[in-house]
């Protein structure tokens, strides 16, 4: 009982009480045999110690308790490795504090830890998550000791193991907890590969395999299901064993038994066997290596619509990987310092919620200038985009894939707005974002078979929301949309005023364009609980988690325009490698393009933005993948223009909070 309570509430006292109970039970009660104890829960609770203890005397106490636990556990039991990793971690933290107090034998003690972590890493019978945790701790020591070649080999193997952590049978909170433990592993692996091998292709392979794990596994399963339907067109229902992957029940981190039996693991294995999956890959034409490491050369096809820029940030080093159809190049970013970046992210987030407009604008411009100098200016110059496009010529387009904390900043808005030389991203290129290169690549593989006909527009308006302040500008926004639609490019409007969740889901199953105007709520701790507020949101919210699990009955909407606060907010601190938010949730549900906001929307601008966006979208040309990005770009430039003032000392920035919030993600294809 103490184990699940600690798992749910994080109470440190439950960890101590639980481990003391287990140790006393083993020592003093002959009624219990070691085999009868719940060693998996003990392993979890022991691991919890290493995450919650801060003071040196508590660390000493915890080390002794965990050592007693190790002595009591049956030899060879899988949870023993988890407790071993915990033991080494506690010692590592203990001597780290001693080092801070002047201990001169720090480096020698680091060498002592290597054997324990190496033993845990080299235990193939242990759960993958435990082994990767051991590798992560071992990597920290190797980095301190500057053993970069060993570090590179270790992280390469650890990233290969990461996709083998199956998340489908776990609830969203546990999924996030597990992956949050490994945040930064892929970016460190990529940085190490660049330092040792100077190989941008290997770094890109590591990033693609080690990031967006939840999205990739979801996409893989849905791809397999789609292939199943294509191969057996007469069978419309999914196999019964597939139910494990939709509406997953609650799960636990470790579900082991001495006999190795695990019902969920058995179901999972049957699914992989059913679709011919071997070691994470599918025996389906075109998808044989879907979950495996994809050769970097294949990623070049993702840049057919324009360069793709992956920006890798870590404490070790920061670089840009520039992907074009004929090359993948490395561009070191020496002026992008990780500590400075963290300060800039904090400064930007603070400025976004301040009331004093003069202060916030100056601070935001400071961040945008730093972002230009450190990141985007060298990248655009290297790509050859050194000035604005000529009048009447086609705008170039760039896809940005930031990693880590950099995803919290508006790369598309970087620039020196006090300059008269058009030293801004928005004046040189059209910007789009993507979750990963692989997502773009999947779209490219299927784009030849994609064609779009005008379809229904489902327009959801929430002028009044239970428990929230009214939004009178929503009425203006809907009037603007209804004045422009339907059009030759967009079919009839299906208005939903103050709807309930079931009505919205029904609309998503038939619409081509989905527009939401109302309140959005960001949950920075658990992104899957961020939601769009509908009429019944208090008892049945439309959350990120529920959107990702939607079955749209084969419908693949072309666009989701989310006119609500923070629908595209940057990654949570503990989930920097997953980028889970409302925009990406709609794309994982099957929506091809998503338009949303990085932060709170202000004043009258949502109505203006919607009018400008749909005006640009229905410009007489067929709506294709480029049209959405171009419409977002034109909208941002228009709002920047109207927020300028004659005496604007910023020489053209206008109000960055008004126009820089809007972003585009896509295109993105999810098979059904």
Number of C-alpha atoms within 10 A of each C-alpha: 8 19 22 14 12 18 18 11 9 15 14 15 11 20 24 18 13 19 24 16 14 17 20 13 16 18 12 9 10 9 8 12 10 14 12 8 14 14 24 22 23 26 26 22 26 27 21 21 24 21 13 14 16 14 11 15 11 13 21 13 11 22 22 12 17 24 14 16 24 20 11 15 20 14 10 12 17 23 28 23 25 27 26 24 29 29 26 23 23 23 20 20 17 20 18 17 17 15 14 10 9 10 12 11 11 17 13 9 14 20 13 13 18 18 13 18 26 17 14 26 24 12 15 10 12 19 19 19 22 23 26 24 22 27 25 23 20 26 24 13 20 20 17 11 13 11 12 17 15 15 24 24 14 20 24 21 14 25 24 14 17 21 22 16 16 17 22 21 22 20 16 23 16 18 20 20 14 15 22 17 15 20 19 22 25 29 28 27 29 33 27 26 25 22 16 14 13 13 17 23 22 18 26 29 22 28 26 26 22 27 28 21 21 22 20 22 20 19 23 20 21 18 20 24 19 17 18 20 16 13 11 10 9 8 11 10 10 12 12 9 15 18 13 16 18 14 16 15 12 11 17 15 18 17 16 18 15 12 6 10 11 12 10 16 14 12 17 19 14 15 21 20 13 14 17 16 20 15 12 19 18 23 17 17 8 10 16 15 18 22 22 20 18 16 12 19 15 11 24 19 19 23 23 15 16 15 20 28 26 22 24 25 25 23 12 15 20 23 23 22 21 23 29 20 17 11 15 21 16 18 16 18 20 11 15 19 16 17 10 12 19 13 11 23 17 13 16 21 15 13 20 17 11 12 9 9 13 9 11 22 20 13 18 22 22 19 24 26 22 21 25 23 19 18 22 26 22 18 23 19 11 13 15 9 16 18 16 17 14 9 7 6 7 9 15 15 20 21 27 23 21 24 25 24 22 22 22 24 22 19 23 27 27 27 26 26 21 16 12 9 10 17 22 25 24 20 17 19 23 22 22 25 23 22 25 24 25 20 21 23 21 22 18 20 13 11 13 8 7 9 7 13 13 18 18 20 25 25 22 25 24 23 19 18 18 14 10 9 10 14 17 13 18 23 14 18 21 22 13 19 20 15 11 13 17 17 16 15 18 21 18 16 19 14 16 17 16 20 16 17 18 12 13 19 15 13 22 25 17 19 24 24 25 24 20 24 27 23 27 22 18 23 16 17 12 19 24 22 21 23 24 25 28 27 18 16 17 11 7 14 18 23 22 26 22 19 22 22 17 18 16 19 11 12 16 22 25 26 24 24 21 27 27 23 22 25 31 28 25 22 21 22 14 19 27 24 29 25 28 27 28 32 28 26 25 23 27 24 25 26 27 23 24 28 22 24 23 21 23 19 20 12 9 14 16 21 21 16 24 23 22 20 23 20 19 19 23 19 14 11 11 15 18 15 18 14 16 25 26 21 22 27 25 20 24 23 17 16 20 19 15 11 16 16 14 7 7 12 12 17 15 20 24 21 21 21 20 21 28 24 23 27 24 25 23 26 27 25 26 20 20 22
